[in-house]
Amino acid sequence: MFRSGIKGLAVILLLLLDMFYVVPFCGAAEENIGVLVVAHGSDEASWNATVQQAVAEIALPYPVELGFLEFTEPDIHAAVEALEARGVDKIIAVPLFISSYSNHIEEIKYVLGLRPDLPEAEEPAGGHPGGGGDGIEEEDLTPVDTGAEIVLTPALDDHVMVAGILADRLKTISQNPSEEIAVLVGHGPDTGEGRQKWQETFESLAGRLKALLNLKDAGYGFALMGEPSVRDSVYKAVYQGDVLVVPVMLSEGYFTDTVIPHTLLTDLDYRYPDAGNRALMPHSNIARFIELRVNDVVLPPLEIKKEGDLSPVNYTDVALEEDGKFCVCGSFAFRAMQAALAELWPGEIPEQDRIYVQGPYSDGVEAALERITGSGHFSLEDREQNTGFYNFKVTDKLNRKAVNITVKPEVYPENFFELKKKVKEGTAISEEKQEFQAKRVQLVEKLRWDSLEQLFTLETVQSGSTGILVLAHGSGQDSWNQPVIDAVQNVKSPFPVEAGFLESVPGKDIPTAIRKLEAQGVERIIAVPIFVASASGHIEEIKYMLGLPSSITPEEAVAEGLEPIQHSAVIELTPALDDHILVAGILNDRIASVSQQAAQEVVVLAAHGTSSTEELAVWKHNLTSLGQKLKEKHGFLDVDYGFAAVGEPGLRAVVEDRQTAHPGASLIVMPVMLSEGTLTSNKIPSVLAGLEYIYPTAGQRSLLPHNNISHLISARANDAVLGSLQVKQGDNLLSISYSDVGIEEDGKVCVCGSFAFRAMQVAFDQLWANEVPRQEYIKVIAYNPSDGTEYTLKMIAGVGNYSFDETINDSIYTTPDLYTYRVTNKSTGRSIVIKPGPEVFPEDFFSLKAKVVNGTATAEEKQGFQSLRSQVEEKLRWQTADKILTCLLVSETGSGGGGGGGSSSSRPEVDVYVPAKDAADIAPDVEVSVTFDVTVEAVSDTSLDGITLKDAAGNKVGGVKATLSGKKLSLSHDAFDPGVNYMVNIPSGAVKRQGSSSSAYYNREIQWSFTTGKQSVPVEEADHPKMPYPDVPAGHWAAGDIAKLYREGIMKGYPDGSFKPENNITRAEFTVLLVKAMGWQPSSTGLDFADSGVIPPWAGGSIAAAVENGALSGYEDGTFQADRLINRAEIAVIIVRAMGKQIDTLRPEALTFSDAGAVADWARGYVAEAVEQGIIKGKPGNLFAPGDSATRAEAAAMVARMMENMGK
């Protein structure tokens, strides 16, 4: 017999959910999803009513319909039709059946069109306990007729919601759990294939219940089919403890009320629930189960391989707490990982070891990531509770790609974090607690159902190769350390950032920070020390630990307890805070809080100081510089500094001296220290005891907290990534960093200064590849006459070397062309035009900017513009030049660095370029353009007649006749002066033939001639190879000469396929080039130069041949200096001698260059001869520049001219 349980019926909703899911990039609201709940059906109205009530309790963002398999209406057909009538095209079918491995599930698949035929019935007579039938003949089943996609979820199985219901049922009869054994009763498998699955399911449920209720044991038995039978299981259990029997059946009926207690378990001692607690329904967990099964489809599980094995993680594994509530922290971690997996590993399952996650510290996040990625694959940090708290960064350590996952502010209900803080601190009143719980539910619903696009903003960065290590001293006081930690957390950078303290902060030391960065795939670490000065003993300690050159000896390191840190990444150390403009910005803000009348105030900066005389000199320089910035900003009567701890001048002495020098003036003492502590609170007031002075209030006495420290860390990293520009200003070498011109003192990015800096970087790289330019050789024309542009160009190019194009139309201010620069190397005549790339400016940037400037923008438009501006700023700061700028190399004279000098420098010149095209494309597509003095309109029709020639002002200067014959395109213009030497820029790989007043060109695509109307020179067709070097464009001034030397095997490129025309050339390299051009054979004669032993073997024979043929000799000290760069004067001498000419006279009258006096006597006559022969030409400004190192392009041009002069 059984004993009825009489315990209270308090229902405790369970805990953990078993499944949940990954978010696809199409959200719930965007899919036409409908939910079909499928139940067996019964001839008992009460059974069906219980199912209907459960379905009525479902809360989903989709339409829901109930369909019964048989016995009652609505059937599955009617339910599907109802969903389709509501616009559903994807149906998620959730079967309310005990097991996914039953014959009825296969029948449902058949009805839903998921299998072609009905299964063979194996169920014995007696009806189905889930449906309540008593042997009634089952109905004929037919497939539904629908075009909707149908997905069938698993049945109830061992879902955690099922375990929760069973736990509640058992609690009604449990008295002493530690002495009790639960036995679960199921119908049993009705197919042979499902036997093992039923056993696994019930074993899992039993295990869950044992752990959940702290039972002595738990087992199971089947009522109709399968082993073990329920009677056997209960019979064995009664000898081991008190037995609790609970049915695992959907709804109460004949089996629960009669078969189990009065047939199967007669004469056995056990407790059995009262009516109403003998089945899974009614219970609120059934509705929750259906909701979660829908989640299973909408949001599939996270799939990650751990040690090669697939380890899926469900949402409910990490998002549900034991009281059944959803964990917001675990939910955010799960959804963020969904976004990361979809973004970083689309279509693949990553290995656990490839993943590294950075996120906020909370128990829920930590537990979730421990389950998802495993320990050692994430790092968490303390953050302020605000809308940035739940942001994550996930890195693929293999390819060093990362994604920043930012929660959209609108995801959070209004005042969510303010209420959360009050509840956590215990200051919330009852109404506020209720309001917070309601908003927490709102947030959970968004996390459960919203799409990734609705939840997050994703930014993918290739950041793994670089990381930022922020270095600080550390303190035993958390109040000192926390502002540092906060500043590091607020750093905006595409690279991972970690803080490392030199001492006193366990768990956040420098070695730990480096390990965290390397775990994210970082190979290059930019270490930014936020110490007041770069000259510091602590900086030397850090250098020693990082393996960088340090003044600390190994013996001193042992005495100090310093050990080198093992690391694989390359580490570079930036300067410390020093006198950076952002430090000055902080001091401005601090002093402004106490300043009343600057003109009557004296400021004394108070610093710690150092005992080292050399280091102290750096401190003094920094403080002087900062003081000057403050004085210029505010107009203080005076600004000075003193040291509070060590070093002279002492702080007290300086304050007393300034008070004596400026009687009646107010004196402000401002500490220059990183974070407030003993020095700012006690030491400085103690040193100045008895003196009158103004001192900032607590919270304003140090550099932290202030946003500029975060900005400075980012700026220092910026400077390391972008590098500095070096330029000569007279005898001084200037080094200009990005943050010198691109960052303002409040931390904002100057877009104009940023564009100017990045453009000048490209210009320096292209026009002065291997040399430091002098400001007087730089010419810049800019379109944007802003303060930021002018400040930047003034610093880089120098006063008088830049200008703004005043002829541009006002419309340019609404286009990216506003940020156009034309930079010219005045020593070579080569220019480059630099413009923003097409992807730099987001759509609507300029239209919104115009509204903001004109004062017509709404608040939303202003906010939108600032968002777009931030996108541009980030691109300018971090992206490579090829992604943000487009460049066009042009020639000021049409001939580039090798031509345009001497007596021809004042002649009018035209630069004509015809792009190479296939013959079939010439007629409609070929474009003829003149890029300097005049322009030619594009060829637009097959007749090629009627083309007009216009000057730079757009005036028509006469008709141009164009004819096309096969592959020959001829342009003629009768207004050209036949006596003018028109410089023509031709396609790469072209062959040039000259007549008295025309030039014709041929390459493999087209053959064309440019004439003056006097004659047209035909060109014989030939099959010559194209220019093989991608870095020598068709418009390059030396392209023809380089191609000639390539074709004749005289001058080759580099192993990577490039030519590098702007690289300089050494004496050995030029000698090899010359010997090949002259046709001389390398000589085996030994060399007797003093440095013969270091002459490269590949050059020795050529150098010997050149010496034997009288072309060159060594220097006065007997050396040859093979690796020394050769200059223009030396080339002139060598070429003229190679041509067999010995020049004995200086011929000063032959040199008309403005710098002719700079040509040495030993070269003067040779230079004059080379100029007369047209081998070497001057540079813009009528300069010869004899000491300038020659480029490879110039060397190629001069050797090619020599060969032409000699008829080679």
Buried (B, 14 or more C-beta within 10 A) or exposed (E): EBEEBEBEEEBEBBBBBBBBBBBBBEBBEEBBBBBBBBBBBBBBEEBBEBBBEBBEBBEBBBBBBBBBBBBBEBBBBBBBBBBBEEEBBBBBBBBBBBBBBBBBBBBBBBBBBBBEEBBEEBBEEEBBBBBBBEEBEBEEBEBBEBEBEBBBBBBBBBBBBBBBBBBBBBBBBBEEBEEBBBBBBBBBBBBEEBBEBBBEBBBBBBBBBBEBBEBBBBBBBBBBBBEBBBBEBBBBBBEEBBBBBBBBBBBBBBBBBEBBBEEBBEEBEBBBBBEEBBBBBBBBBBBBBBBBBBBBBBBBBBBBBEEEEEBEBBBBBBBBEEEBBBBBBBBBBBBBBBBBBBBBBEEEEBBBBBBBBBBBEBEBBBBBBBBBBBEEBBBBBEBEBEBBBBBBBBBBBBEBBBBBBBBEEEBBBEEBBBBBBBBEEEEBEEEBEEBBEEBBEBBBEBBBBBBBBBBBBBBEBEBBBBBBBBBBBBBEEEEBBBBBBBBBBBBBBBBBBBBBBBBBBEEBBBEBBBBBBBBBBBBBBBBBBBBBBBBBBBBBBBBBBBEBEBBBEEEBBEEEEBEEBEBEBEBEBBBBBBBBBBBBBBBBBBBEEBBEEBEEBBBBBBBBBBEBEEBBEBBBBBBBBBBEBBBEBBEBBBBBBBBBBEBEBBBBEBBBBBBEEBEEBBBBBBBBBBBBBEBBBEBBEEBBEEBEBBBBEEEBBBBBBBBBBBBBBBBBBBBBBBEBBBBBBEEEEBEBBBBBBBBBBBBEBBBBBBBBBBBBBBBBBBBBEEBEBBBBBBBBBBBBBBEBBBBBBBBBBBEEBBEBEEEBEEEBBBBBBBBBBBBBBBBBBBBBBBBBBEEBBBEEBBEBBBBBEEEEBEEEBEEBBEEBBEBBBBBBBBBEBEEBBBBEBBBBBBBBBBBBBBEBBEBEBBBBBBBBBEEEEBBEEBEBBBBBEBBBBEBBEEEBEEBEBBEEEEEEEEBBBBBBEEBBBBBBBEEBEEEBEBBBBBBBBBBBBEBEBBBBBBBBBBBBBBBBBEEBBEBEEEEEEBBBBEBBBBBBBBBBBBBBBBBEEBBEBEEEEBBBBBBBBBBBBBBBBBBBBBEBEBBEEEBEBEBBEEBEEEBBBBBBBBBEBEBBEBEEEEBBBBBBBBBBBBBBBBBBBBBEBEBEEBBBEBBBBEBBEEBEEEBBBBBBBBBBBBBBBBBBBBBBBBEBBBBBBBBBBBBBBBBBBEEE
